[in-house]
Amino acid sequence: MPRRAVLALLWVAAGRGEEPFGNAEALLERVRERARENLARLPDYVCLQTVERSYRGGPGRPFEPLDTLRLEVALVGDRELVAWAGASRFEEKDITDLVERGTIGNGAFGLHARNIFLSAAPEFKLAGQEQLGELRTWRFDFEVPLERSTYRMRAPPRAARVGYHGSFWVEEETLDVVRLRVIVDEIPEELGIALATGEIRYRRVLVGEGEFLLPEASELEMISLTGETSRNLTRFGNCRQYEVRSHVSFGAAGSALVRAEGAPRLSLPARAVLELALETEIDPRNAALGDSVRAVLVRPIKEGNRVVAPAGAVAVGRLVRLERYEQPMEHFLIGLEFHTLQVGAQTAELRATMRRAGPASGLIEQSKRLDPTFEPRRKRPFMQILVNEQQRGQGILHWRAKYPVVGRGLRMEWEIEP
């Protein structure tokens, strides 16, 4: 499985049907009724989702961190919607449209539970009592055969529907689900995946004026036929009720922002050049994909003699790539994407590609501060960056890891896409 191959687990909500096990034990019926009750009273809600991705090249090797993602995820009816943290709205997009590289999955936020407890697909078996930390629990095993499964795995360009099995644990006293494990081990060979496992932990969380059982964290592992393993550790937080009339988003620190629609919008001329100065300091050692970035327009954008956007207008975007490389020298690949230009009360949708970057004001001073022995070899401003890759709609920086922080003031030239 290539290190950056896009892999996804996609759940499709299963339809309800008649119980396939009319003689199931009374305990199982109580557990399922408790789960149905929790899901039925659950409001539409949205949470901040932080995903830490890691990778190892073979069995016995340590996991190496790859990157971190910050997304917003919402459960609206039987749909699981995702957006970058700070986005103005959720769109009807697959998660792989947002996260184009690395292993990613969906379903942990709500669809797993719905497929297990609200459909007729699973076959259940009581496994007995187990101690789970400080909790006494009942464990149930389940299996969903291929012919009743709606579980799809993708390793683009290939995809396949697969059967799966697993277990869930419920607290002995309340019968609340506290853990759910899903295992897929009969996977078509053409996908290149030998084993996929996912586990979700649940807890009660205040959402609006009620307390509800929600996912707290999840873990996803995929092992390729060649023994490589990708692992995603996901945490959910800042959960709140989803409001249809407003767009809920979170800033970099997770604070809630509610953005109303109807603000005036303007359009930008195609092929216009934006000279931007970075306003957000970027430290790739602790940044995450989806983090918000801002830059200030240095020169006005004109269409003929008319000023469309004056100097000082603010470009708002996010980090979309963050990778570390050892060759030809230790450096970070940092991908930026700007989506909105703010001009006073007006906003313009922005799609532009970075053509060049630098010099950055303060880089020599920053280098001397980090390394007092540093002396630039050339009279022209010292550069930490290489812009040797262009990705449409994005800006790609290759930044030396010796001085990892991308400071404020970095000059960038972007061209608006037609």
N, C-alpha and C positions, 0 to 999 in steps of 0.2 A: 504494500500500500504506500504510494508516494507520500512524502511528508506533508505536502501541501494539497493533496488531493481532496476535493470536496466530498465529504461523506455526510449523509443526513438520515435521520430516522423520522419518518413521517407517519403520524397517526391520523386516521380518518374516523370520525365518530361513527360508531356502529349503531344500527337501528335496533330498536327494542323488539323483543319477541316473547314467546311463551317460555316459561321455565323448562329447561331440559332435564331437570332432576326433581321430579315431583316428590321423591322419598328422601330428600336431603334432610340432614339432622336439624333439629330445632335451633341449635346454636348458630348454624350457618344462616338460617332464615333470619334470626335476630340480628346477626352481623350485617347481612345485606340490607335489611330494613333500616338499620342505623345509618349505613352508608348512603342509602337512597335519601333518607331524611336530611342528612348533612348537605348532600349535593342539591337537593330540591330548594332548600332555603338559602343557598349561597347566592349572593348578588353578583352582578357583573363587577369585576374588580381588576385592578392594574397594580403591578409590582415592579420594582427595580430588580433586574436580574444581572448578577455578576458571575461571569464564567472564567475560570482559570484553566487554561489548556496546557497540557504537557505531553511529552512524547518520549518513547524509549525505542532503541534500535533492535532490541532482542530480549529474550527471557534472561532474567538475572541482572540486567543492566539497570542503573538508576533512571528514574524519570527526569527529564530535563524540561524546565518551563519554556513554553513557547510564547504565549501572550495572554492577555486578559481582555475580556469583552464586557462592556456595560450596555445592557439593552433594557428597554421597557417591554413587558409582556402583559397582555390582557386576556382574560377569559370572558368572552361576550357570547352568551348563549352556548352553543356547541362549537364555537370557533376560538382558536388560540391565535391572537394577533401579536405581532412583534414590530418594534421600531427601535432605532437607535435612541439612547438616552438623550433627552433634550430635543427630540424631533417634535414638530408641531402637531403631528397627527399620526394615527395608525393607518396603514394602507393594506389593501388586500394583496399582500405579497408573501411568497414563501420565504422562510428564514434564509434559504440559500441565495436569495436575491440580495440580502443584506450582507451576509457573511460568505464571501466567495472563496475563501481558502480555509483549509484545516477541517477538522472533524466538528460537526455541529449537529444538534438534534432538537426536536420539539416533542411535546406531549407530556413532559414532566409537570408542567404547570397545572394541568387539569384534565387533559384528554385520557391519560392513562387510567385514572380512577373511573372516569365515565365508561370507558370500554370494558373495564373489569366488572363494575358493579351495576351498570345500567343496561347491559346487553345480554343476550342469550348465548353468546359465543363461548364463554369459558366453561370448563368442567372442573368442579371443585372437589377437594378431598381434605378432611380435617386431619392435620398432622400431629396435633397435641399441644400441650402447654410448653412454653419456653420462657426463660428469664432473659429479658432484653435490657441490660443495664440494671436500673433500679425498678424496672417495670415487670410485672408478671403479665404474660401475654398468651393469647391463643394464636397458633400459626395454622394457616390454611395454604395448601398448594393448589395450583390451578394450571390448566393447559388449554390453549386455544389452537385447534388443528388448522392446517392451512386452508381447508375449504370454508372455514368460518372466520378467517382472520381478515382484518382490514389494515394490518401492519405492513407498511412498505419500507424497504431499505433502498437507499440510492448510493451508488458509487459512479457518478456521472462519467460517461453518458448512459450507464446501465441502471436499471431499477428492477425490483422484483418484490412480489408479495410473499411474505413468509409467515409460518406458524411460530408460536412462541409459548413459553411456559414460565413459571415462577412461583413466588410465594408472597403472602402478605401477613402481617402481624397486627392484631388488635389488642388494645389494653383490656385486661380481664374485667375490670369494674365498669368502664364506660362503653366498651366495645368500639371505641374510636380506632380507626386505622392509624398506626404509628409508623409503619414502614411497608414499602411495596418494592418487590424485586422482580425484574423482567429479564429473561434469558432467551437469546436467539442463537441456536447452535446448528440448525439445519438450513444453511444458506447456500443458494446456487453458487457454484464455483466461479462463474463469470464475474461475480461481484468482487472477488479477491479478498473476501472477509471470512475468517474462520469462526469467530465468536464475537457476539455483542451482548453486553450486560448493562443493565441500568438499575439503579436503586434510588428511591425517593424517601425522604423522612418528612413526617408531618407534625404540625403542632397547631394549637388553637391561637388565633390572631384576631385582634380587634380590627374590624373593617366597618367604617361608618359607626352606627350605634349598636352593632351586634358583634358577637364573637363567633368565629367560624374556623373550621378545620382546613388549613391550607398547607401547601408544600413549604418546607423550611429550607431544604437543601437536597441536591441530587448528585449522583455520580454516574457518568457514562464511560464505558471502556469498550474499545473496538480493537480486536487483534486480527492482523492480516494473515494471509496464508503463509507469508514469509517470516512471521513471528514479530513484526513490529506492532507496537501498541500505542494507541492514542487515548488519552484520558482527559475528560472534562469534569471539573468540580464546580458546581453551581450553587450559589446562595441567592435566596429571595428575601427582599426587605422593602420597607417603605410602602406597604400595601395599603390601598385605599379603594373606595368605591369608584367605579368608572362612570363618568357622567357623559351622556350622549351629546349634550349641547355644548360641551367645552372639550378642549384637547388637553389632556393631562400629560405633563412631562416632568422630568427631573433634571436639575442642574448637576454639575460635576460632583457636588457634595451630597446629592440626593435630595435637596430641598425641592419642595413641590412648586411648580409654576402652572398656572392655568391661563391659557391663551385664548382670547375670544376671537371669533371670526369677524369679518366685515371691515378690517382695517384697509385703508387705501393701498393699492399696489401700483407699481410702475414697471415698465419693461426696459430692458437694456439692449443697446444695438449689438447685433451679431458682429463678431470679429473685433470688437472693441478691446483694448488692452487695459488691464487693471494693474496699477503699481500698488502693491500692498506692503505694509510693514507689520510683521507679526506682533500681536499684542499679548498673546498668551505664551508664557514660558512652558516648554515641553521637556520633561525629563523622562526619556524612554525607559528608565529603570523601574519606574512605578506608574507609568501612564497605562491607560487601557483603551482598546478600540471602542469607539463611541464617545470618548471624552470630547467635550466642547472645546473649540479653538476659535479665536477672534483675531482679526487683522484690520488695520485702518487704511483707508484709501489715501495714498500720498498725493496723487494728482487727480484732478477732476476727470470724469468721463464725459466726453462731448459727442454730440451728434451734429455735425456741421458746426455752427457757432453756438448752438444751444447746449447748456450744461445739464446733462441728465442726472449726474450724481456729483456733488462737490467733494473736494478733499475733506477728509474727516469722516466720511461715511464708513460704516462698520460692516465688514464681511464676517458672517457667522458660519462656522462649519464644524467639522469633527475629524478625529483621527480614524482612518479606515485601514491602515496597515502599520504593523509594528513588529519587525523581525530583526534578529541579531545574526550576524555573519562573522566568521573568523578570517575569511580570505576575500580580496588580496591583503587586506589588513582588517583588524577588528573594527567593525562598524555596525551601526543600526540602519535599517531601511525604515523610513518613516513616511507614511502616506497620508496626505491631507486632502480634504474635500470641502469646498465651500458651497453652501446651498442657498444662502439668503444674503442680500445686501440691504442694510437698514439705512434709510435716508430720512432722518427725523421720524415722523409718524408713518412714513411710507415704507413699504418693503418691496423688493424685487426678487423673483426667483432667479437663482444664480447657478449656471452650469458653465464651468470654465476649466481650462487645462493649463497647468503651470509650464511655462517655456524655459524659464531660468530663475535662479535665485542667487542673491548675494551681490556685492559684499554686505555683510551684516554689521551694523554699527555695534561697537563694544566687544567684538570677538577677540581682538588683540588684548584688550584690557581684561576680558574674562579669562583668556588663556594664561596671562601673567599672574592673575589672582590664583588660579588653580595650580600653576607651576611657575614659581618665581624665577626659574632658570630659563624660561622660554624666551627666545628671540626669533622674530620672523626672519626668514631667509631672503625675503623679497621686500622691496619697498612698497609694493601694492598691498592692500589689506589682506591679512592672513585669512584663509578660507578653511573651514572645517568640512565643507560639503562638496559633494559631486551630484550634479543633476544629469545623470547619463541614462535616464529611462523616462519615457513619457507614457502616461496612462490617461486615456481620454476621460475628462471629467475629474481628474485628480492631479495632485502634485506629489512627486516622489523625490525624497531626499535620501542620500546615502551619507550618513553623518558619523564622523570618527568617534569611536567609543572612548578614546582617551579623554576627551572633553565632552561628555555625553549630553549636557543640557543645551537645548536649542533656546538661546536667549531671545528676549523681546528685541524688536527692531530689525529682525532679519528681513531684508528686502526681497520681494518676490514679484515676478512678472507673470500674469495670467492672461490668457486670451479667452474671451467668451465664445462658447460653441454656438454655431448657427442653429 
